[in-house]
Amino acid sequence: MEPNYCYQVPVVIGAGITGAAIAMLNPSVVVYDKGRNSGGRVSSKQGNDPSTFDFGATMFRDPMEVRWLGQETKYSILEIWKSESVSLQTKPIYSDAHFYPALGMSDLVSSMLGNVKPIQSHTLKKMERNDDHTWNLEFYNSATKQTDTICTHSVILTLPIPQILEIFHRSKEKSKLNRWIEFLNNYNDYRKTLVSYFYWDKWKPEWKSLSLDPDAKIPINTNLEPGSDWEYQSWESLKYPKEFHTGSALLVQFGALFSETHFEDWMDEKRNPNAKYKDYLIKGLQEKFNAPEPNLIWNHRWKYAQAQMPLLGREGALDLDSEAFENWKHLCKDTGFTILGDWLFGAKIERIIGGIYFLSHNDLL
Ligand SMILES: Cc1cc2nc3c(=O)[nH]c(=O)nc-3n(C[C@H](O)[C@H](O)[C@H](O)COP(=O)(O)OP(=O)(O)OC[C@H]3O[C@@H](n4cnc5c(N)ncnc54)[C@H](O)[C@@H]3O)c2cc1C
C-alpha cells in the first residue's frame, strides 16, 4: 500500500450526519464517502415529479441532554447551529420540540458540511499502519474504477459497524483492529427498514378521516402504528405542501419484522417494487386509505437502518459516566483512530450532533 498523498489533517470516512457534524466543528477535515451524494441515512429525493421526500430520517428533536460527572446538561441543536454559523431554515413538526428542514432532510447534512466538500464515490477498502503515527487508507474510486491510497495521522470512521468490520477483515494490521473488532461486536445490532414512496398527481385523502389537519399551525403529517407492517406513514405532501396542488404523496417505513422478512426481493434495480409486492402495496393503499393506484411507487431498503443497542443509551441523556464510554476513550487513544456513529450515540440525529459537539468541546475528539 503506497500512498499517493499524505494529509496533515484528520480524515473522516462517511459523509452522513456524523461526518457532517465533525466537519461543522472542524472544517479543516477531509471527508470521504462511497456514495455519489452525501447524507447517508439522512437523505431526501428532490425533483418536481415526484416532489421532495425524505426516505431516511424524517425529523429531529431539540434539545438533547448529556450526563457527565453526575450532572445533566441540556444542549440545543438549533443553538449549536447558530453558534457555528450554520444557516438552515427549519420548521416545527408534531410539537414545538420536533423539527425538519424546509428544504428536505438532506439539507441538514449539506448545511453542516458548509464549505467542506466530501470526496464522493470513494469506498474505503483497507487500512494499515504506516508507522507509529500514520495510517494508510486504500479506497476504490467507483468513478475512475481505480485504487487511491492516502495517508494521515488521524482517522475517524463513521460507518455502520458491519461496514467497518468488512474493512477490518480485509486489512492486514491485526493487533489494533482486533481490539476494536472485539469491542464493536457488543454493539453490532441494526434493524432493517423497507421503505415505499407513493405519489398521486390527482388524488388526496380525506385528511379528517386520518385525524390530520393540513391547516394546523404545527403540522402533524404522520401516523405511527408501532409493531405493525405499515408502521410509519408520513404524508410528505403535508410536510412539503408548496410542491402539491392537486395531488399527494405518502412515504411508508415498514415494521422491523416485515422488513426483515421481505428484505431480499423488495425491489428491482430501478427501485420498482417486484411484481408480488406491487399488488400487495396497491391493495394496502386501497384498504387503508381508499386510495386509487398511485402514479408512482418508488422503493428503497436500508440494511443498517438504526443501531439497536447504542453504547450511550437509546433514550434519555447520553450517559458519559458509563464504564463502556471509558473503554471507548481508551481504545481511541491506544489504537490511534476514532470510531463514531449511531452505534455510540443512539440512532437519533440530535444525540449524534449534540454528542459530537460535547466530545469536541471537551477535547475528547
Ligand atoms: C428509515 C430511517 C428512518 C429514521 N428516522 C429517524 C428520525 O426520524 N429521526 C432521527 O433522529 N433519526 C432517524 N433515523 C436514524 C438516523 O438516520 C441515523 O442514526 C443517522 O443518520 C446515522 O448517521 P451516520 O452518519 O452515523 O451514519 P450514515 O448515515 O450511515 O453515514 C455513513 C456514511 O458512510 C458511507 N460509507 C459506508 N461505507 C463506506 C466505505 N467503506 N467507505 C466510504 N464511505 C462509506 C455511507 O455512504 C454513508 O454516507 C432513521 C434511519 C432510517 C434508516
The ligand as an SDF file (V2000), in Angstrom:
LIG
                    3D

 53 58  0  0  0  0  0  0  0  0999 V2000
  -35.6550    4.7680    7.6290 C   0  0  0  0  0  0  0  0  0  0  0  0
  -34.9550    5.5180    8.7210 C   0  0  0  0  0  0  0  0  0  0  0  0
  -35.6660    6.4180    9.4940 C   0  0  0  0  0  0  0  0  0  0  0  0
  -35.0230    7.1440   10.5070 C   0  0  0  0  0  0  0  0  0  0  0  0
  -35.7320    8.0960   11.1930 N   0  0  0  0  0  0  0  0  0  0  0  0
  -35.0730    8.9320   12.0200 C   0  0  0  0  0  0  0  0  0  0  0  0
  -35.7220   10.0910   12.5250 C   0  0  0  0  0  0  0  0  0  0  0  0
  -36.8570   10.4040   12.1640 O   0  0  0  0  0  0  0  0  0  0  0  0
  -35.0340   10.8820   13.3920 N   0  0  0  0  0  0  0  0  0  0  0  0
  -33.7510   10.6000   13.7460 C   0  0  0  0  0  0  0  0  0  0  0  0
  -33.1860   11.3540   14.5420 O   0  0  0  0  0  0  0  0  0  0  0  0
  -33.0840    9.5270   13.2490 N   0  0  0  0  0  0  0  0  0  0  0  0
  -33.7080    8.6990   12.3770 C   0  0  0  0  0  0  0  0  0  0  0  0
  -33.0490    7.6510   11.8040 N   0  0  0  0  0  0  0  0  0  0  0  0
  -31.6640    7.3390   12.2460 C   0  0  0  0  0  0  0  0  0  0  0  0
  -30.6310    8.2760   11.6150 C   0  0  0  0  0  0  0  0  0  0  0  0
  -30.9340    8.4730   10.2580 O   0  0  0  0  0  0  0  0  0  0  0  0
  -29.2350    7.6580   11.7560 C   0  0  0  0  0  0  0  0  0  0  0  0
  -28.9870    7.3310   13.0860 O   0  0  0  0  0  0  0  0  0  0  0  0
  -28.1410    8.6070   11.2970 C   0  0  0  0  0  0  0  0  0  0  0  0
  -28.4750    9.1980   10.0620 O   0  0  0  0  0  0  0  0  0  0  0  0
  -26.8050    7.8700   11.2200 C   0  0  0  0  0  0  0  0  0  0  0  0
  -25.8530    8.7520   10.6630 O   0  0  0  0  0  0  0  0  0  0  0  0
  -24.3230    8.3250   10.4800 P   0  0  0  0  0  0  0  0  0  0  0  0
  -23.6420    9.4710    9.8260 O   0  0  0  0  0  0  0  0  0  0  0  0
  -23.7820    7.8360   11.7660 O   0  0  0  0  0  0  0  0  0  0  0  0
  -24.3400    7.0640    9.5040 O   0  0  0  0  0  0  0  0  0  0  0  0
  -24.7230    7.0060    7.9480 P   0  0  0  0  0  0  0  0  0  0  0  0
  -25.8040    7.9510    7.6390 O   0  0  0  0  0  0  0  0  0  0  0  0
  -24.9340    5.5680    7.6270 O   0  0  0  0  0  0  0  0  0  0  0  0
  -23.4060    7.5390    7.2260 O   0  0  0  0  0  0  0  0  0  0  0  0
  -22.3240    6.7140    6.9270 C   0  0  0  0  0  0  0  0  0  0  0  0
  -21.7860    7.1220    5.5540 C   0  0  0  0  0  0  0  0  0  0  0  0
  -20.6710    6.2890    5.2790 O   0  0  0  0  0  0  0  0  0  0  0  0
  -20.6600    5.9500    3.9140 C   0  0  0  0  0  0  0  0  0  0  0  0
  -19.9240    4.6720    3.7910 N   0  0  0  0  0  0  0  0  0  0  0  0
  -20.3060    3.4190    4.1430 C   0  0  0  0  0  0  0  0  0  0  0  0
  -19.3180    2.5310    3.9140 N   0  0  0  0  0  0  0  0  0  0  0  0
  -18.2760    3.2460    3.3950 C   0  0  0  0  0  0  0  0  0  0  0  0
  -16.9580    2.8960    2.9690 C   0  0  0  0  0  0  0  0  0  0  0  0
  -16.4920    1.6380    3.0330 N   0  0  0  0  0  0  0  0  0  0  0  0
  -16.1610    3.9010    2.5110 N   0  0  0  0  0  0  0  0  0  0  0  0
  -16.5890    5.1900    2.4440 C   0  0  0  0  0  0  0  0  0  0  0  0
  -17.8270    5.5670    2.8490 N   0  0  0  0  0  0  0  0  0  0  0  0
  -18.6510    4.6080    3.3190 C   0  0  0  0  0  0  0  0  0  0  0  0
  -22.1220    5.8360    3.5370 C   0  0  0  0  0  0  0  0  0  0  0  0
  -22.2670    6.0920    2.1290 O   0  0  0  0  0  0  0  0  0  0  0  0
  -22.7610    6.9230    4.4160 C   0  0  0  0  0  0  0  0  0  0  0  0
  -22.9260    8.1520    3.7110 O   0  0  0  0  0  0  0  0  0  0  0  0
  -33.6430    6.9190   10.7810 C   0  0  0  0  0  0  0  0  0  0  0  0
  -32.9340    5.9970    9.9960 C   0  0  0  0  0  0  0  0  0  0  0  0
  -33.5780    5.3220    8.9660 C   0  0  0  0  0  0  0  0  0  0  0  0
  -32.7840    4.4020    8.0870 C   0  0  0  0  0  0  0  0  0  0  0  0
  1  2  1  0
  2  3  1  0
  2 52  2  0
  3  4  2  0
  4  5  1  0
  4 50  1  0
  5  6  2  0
  6  7  1  0
  6 13  1  0
  7  8  2  0
  7  9  1  0
  9 10  1  0
 10 11  2  0
 10 12  1  0
 12 13  2  0
 13 14  1  0
 14 15  1  0
 14 50  1  0
 15 16  1  0
 16 17  1  0
 16 18  1  0
 18 19  1  0
 18 20  1  0
 20 21  1  0
 20 22  1  0
 22 23  1  0
 23 24  1  0
 24 25  2  0
 24 26  1  0
 24 27  1  0
 27 28  1  0
 28 29  2  0
 28 30  1  0
 28 31  1  0
 31 32  1  0
 32 33  1  0
 33 34  1  0
 33 48  1  0
 34 35  1  0
 35 36  1  0
 35 46  1  0
 36 37  1  0
 36 45  1  0
 37 38  2  0
 38 39  1  0
 39 40  1  0
 39 45  2  0
 40 41  1  0
 40 42  2  0
 42 43  1  0
 43 44  2  0
 44 45  1  0
 46 47  1  0
 46 48  1  0
 48 49  1  0
 50 51  2  0
 51 52  1  0
 52 53  1  0
M  END
$$$$
